[in-house]
Amino acid sequence: MKKCNSCKIEFNTSEKLCPLCQNQLVGECENEVFPKNIRFTANSLILKIVLFISVVIALIVGFIEVYNMHSLKYTCYTSLGLITNFCVIYFILKNYQNVLKMLGKYGFILIVLILIWYFVTKNTIIMDYIVTSICLLELLFNFITGLVLKRSYLVKYSNIIVMNIFLLILPSIFVALGFITNPIMAYICLIFALITIAGLFIFCFDDIKEELSKIFNV
């Protein structure tokens, strides 16, 4: 039996990584009896997180638009984007082994595509609200995933968390460059970036130090 020291679960599988947290499995496989339902459960949990965040976004956008413009035009566009995003994530869950790492890269790619959209259209709403909202949602996804997987997520996916912190600081850089006209959301992102950094150093300093030593071979 192979065992995940992080999840404390044993598996009869020839795979090297835990299907739940993607940490290294230790031990030897006796019989190839892989519990597919566990991987399905993990993927279902991620889909539920994404679905919950999508519903929250749609409700917030709908409320703001109805309150300010008395219409649901942009809410419909947002909903279509959220549905497309859900389908892409579902495809990732079905076809990639290291799901969480791929989702982290997907969030970064999404930001790049939206920035290209801005430079083509020059629509200030994209920079003022959409880019900053995606950065905050990426943080929300990491926060919820971290609550579920706890320490194993921090240790295994510290590079994703660092990338998320960079994305949160990025809108403030755009403010300094003059790309953002209404900086309130950018400053909110910066505050959350500082809160995340403070929380990591206060509660997870030893883990961060260990991961940094691995990354930089110190």
N, C-alpha and C positions, 0 to 999 in steps of 0.2 A: 504494500500500500504506500502511495505517496501522500505526503502531508504538507499542508500550508501552515507554517508557523505563525502567520499573521491571523488567519481566519480560524485556526484550530480545527480544520476539517480534513479528513482523509479521502483520497480519491483513488479509484482503480483506473488509471489512465496513463497513456504513454506521453501525454503533453508535458511540457516543461514548466508552464506557467499556470497559476491558479486561475480558474475561470471566473472567480469572483473579484479578486483584487489585483490580479496579474503579477503577484509576487512569485518568486522561484519556489517550485515544489521540491521537497527533499524526500529521499527514499527510493525504493524500487517498485515498479509496477508488477503485480502478481498476475492479474487477469485483466484483459482489455474490456472493462465494463465501465464505460464513461457515463456519468450521470448527467445526461443532456438537460434534464429538467433544471439543474442548478444554473447552467449557462443561460437557459431561457428565462429563469427567474431574475437573474442579474440584468439581462437586457431589458426585461419588462420593467424593472425598477427604473432604469435610465429613461425609458420611454415615458413612464409616468411623471418623472421629474420634468422632462421636456414639455409634456402635455400641460402640466400644472403651470409652468412658467409661461407657456403660450397663451393659456386662458387668462392669466393675470395681465399679460401685455394687452390682449384684445379688450379686456374690460376697462383698463386704465385709459387706453387710447380712445375707446368709444365714449367714455365719460367726459374726457377732456374736450373731444370734438363736439359732442352734443352740447356741452356747457358753453363753449366759446363760439361755435359756428352753427349749431342747431342742424347738423347733418351727420352722415356716417360715411362720407365719400372716402376719406383717408383710412377710416377703420376697415372698410372693405379691402382696400389695397394691403393694409397691414395684415389682415386675416389671411389673404391669399399668400403673402410672403411667409407667414407662420406655418401655413399648411405645407408649402413647398419645403420649408426648413425641416418640418417634422418628417416628410418623406425622405429627405436626404439623410437624416439621422437614422431613420429606419433602415435605409440601404447600408449605411456604415455598420450598424449592429449586425446585419445579416451576412456581411462579406468580409469583415476585418477581425483579426484575432485580438489585437490590443486596442480595444474599443475606446477607452478613456484617453489614451494618447492621441488617437486619431481625431477624437472630438475636440481636443485641445488645439490641434492643428487646424481643424475646420473653423473654429472660432476666429483664429488669426487670419485665415484665408477670407472669411466673410468680411472682416474689417477692411482688408485690402481691396476687395471687390467694391465695397461701398465707397471707399475713397476714390477709386477710379470713376465710379458713378458721379461723385461730386465734381471732380475735375472736368468731366464731360458736360454736365448740366449746369454747374455753378449755382446749384440750388442751396441756399444757406441753411434750409431746414435739415438737410442731410448732415451737415457738420454740427449744427447746433443741438440736434436732438437724436438723430438716428445713430450716428457713430457712438455718441456718449451712452446711449441706451444699450447698445450691443455690448459695450465694455462692462457696464453694470450687470447685465444679464449673464455675461461670462463669469463674473465674480459670484453671482447668485448660484449658478450651476456648480462652480467649484466648492462653494460653501455647503450646499446641500449634499453633494457627493462626499465632501470631507466629513460631514456629520454621520453619514452612513458607513463609510469605510474607515473613518477615524485615522489613526496614526499611519496605517499602511498607505493611504492616499498621499499624505504629506511626504513620506519617505520615497515612494516610487515615482511620484509625479511632481516633484519639486520644481522641475523645469517649466511645467505648465503653469504653476502658481506664479513663478517669476515672470513668465510671459504675460500673464493676466495683470500683474502689477504694472508692468511696462505699458500695457494697453490703457490702464486707468490714468497713467501720467501723461500719455500721448495727447489727449484733448487739451491739457494745459499748455503744451508746446504749440498746438495749433492756435490757441488764444494769443500767445506771444507773437506768432507769425502773422496774425490778422485774418486767419481763415474762419474763425468763429466770431460771430457778431453778438450772440447772446451767451455769455460765458457761465451762466449759473450751473448748467449741467456739467460743464467741464470742471468746475470747482468742486462739485459734488463727487465726481470721479476721483479727483486729487485727494479729497478728504478720505474717501474709502480706501484709496491706495495707502495713505499714511496709517490708517487704522489697521489695515491688513499687515503692513510691515511691523507695526508696533506689537500686534497680537502674536505674530510669528516669532519675533525675538523674545518676547516675554514668556510665552508658553512653550515654544518649541525650539529654543536656542540650540540645544545639544544636537537635535536632529538636523537642523539647518547647517550647523558647523560640520557635522559628519558628511552631509551631502556636498557641501562646498569643497571639502577636502578631496572627495572623490572626483568632482568635476575638474578641479584645477590641479589634481595630483599633488596636493600639499602634504 
